[in-house]
Amino acid sequence: MTTGDNAVDDPLKKRRRAEKFYPLEKHLRELAETQEEATLTFDQIEEILKEELPPEAYKEREWWSNQVRGLQVQTIPWMDAGWLVESVDLHEKWVRFVRQ
């Protein structure tokens, strides 16, 4: 039984929270296999997602960190697509993904 803070460890709940980022996974998967990097503005990512990024994405570099485990469920789709965040510029509002 999961309650309180332990609920965030539930893999099914994490997957459900990650679903809103699946359009980004699809976009990255559809890029040409020869493309080794992709730089997207936050606006472009929001267009892909068809919704706004959370405020943390604009303020916290850690939000964009690559994690295999943890609470950063938004990383699941881009990592599952075979990409990692190489760099992010919170001032200029862009992120650069590179193939794993």
C-alpha positions in Angstrom: 0.0 0.0 0.0 1.4 3.4 -0.9 0.4 6.5 1.0 1.7 10.0 1.3 5.1 10.6 -0.1 5.6 7.0 -0.9 3.0 7.3 -3.6 5.6 9.1 -5.8 7.6 5.9 -5.9 4.7 4.0 -7.5 5.9 3.3 -11.1 2.4 3.4 -12.5 1.7 6.9 -11.1 5.1 8.1 -12.4 4.3 6.8 -15.9 0.9 8.6 -15.8 2.5 11.9 -14.8 5.1 11.4 -17.6 2.4 10.9 -20.3 2.0 14.6 -20.9 5.5 14.6 -22.2 5.0 11.8 -24.7 4.5 14.2 -27.6 8.1 15.3 -27.0 9.2 11.7 -27.1 7.4 11.2 -30.4 8.9 14.3 -31.8 12.4 13.2 -30.9 11.9 9.7 -32.2 10.8 11.1 -35.5 13.9 13.1 -36.1 16.3 11.7 -38.8 18.6 9.0 -37.4 21.5 11.0 -38.7 20.6 14.0 -36.5 22.8 13.9 -33.5 21.4 16.9 -31.6 18.3 19.0 -31.5 17.9 22.4 -29.9 14.4 23.4 -29.1 13.1 26.6 -27.5 10.7 26.3 -24.6 8.0 27.8 -26.9 8.6 25.0 -29.5 8.4 22.4 -26.7 5.1 23.9 -25.5 3.8 23.7 -29.1 4.8 20.1 -29.3 3.2 19.3 -25.9 0.1 21.5 -26.7 0.4 22.9 -23.2 2.7 25.1 -21.1 5.7 23.8 -19.4 5.5 23.9 -15.6 7.1 27.0 -13.9 10.0 24.9 -12.6 11.1 24.3 -16.2 11.7 28.0 -16.5 13.5 28.4 -13.2 15.3 25.2 -12.2 18.1 23.7 -14.3 17.6 20.5 -12.3 14.1 20.1 -13.9 16.0 19.3 -17.2 18.4 16.9 -15.6 18.7 13.4 -17.0 17.5 10.9 -14.4 17.0 7.2 -14.6 15.3 7.2 -11.2 13.8 9.9 -9.1 10.9 12.3 -9.2 11.7 14.0 -12.5 9.2 12.0 -14.5 9.5 14.4 -17.5 12.9 12.8 -18.3 11.3 9.4 -19.0 10.0 10.2 -22.5 13.1 11.9 -23.8 15.4 9.3 -22.4 13.2 6.5 -23.6 13.4 8.1 -27.1 17.2 7.8 -26.9 18.1 11.4 -26.1 19.7 13.2 -23.2 19.7 16.9 -22.3 23.2 18.2 -23.0 22.6 21.8 -22.0 19.8 24.2 -21.1 19.7 28.0 -21.1 17.1 29.3 -18.7 17.7 32.9 -19.7 17.4 32.3 -23.5 14.8 29.6 -22.9 16.1 26.7 -25.0 17.3 23.1 -24.4 19.7 21.0 -26.4 19.1 17.3 -26.7 21.8 14.9 -27.9 21.4 11.2 -28.9 22.5 8.7 -26.4 
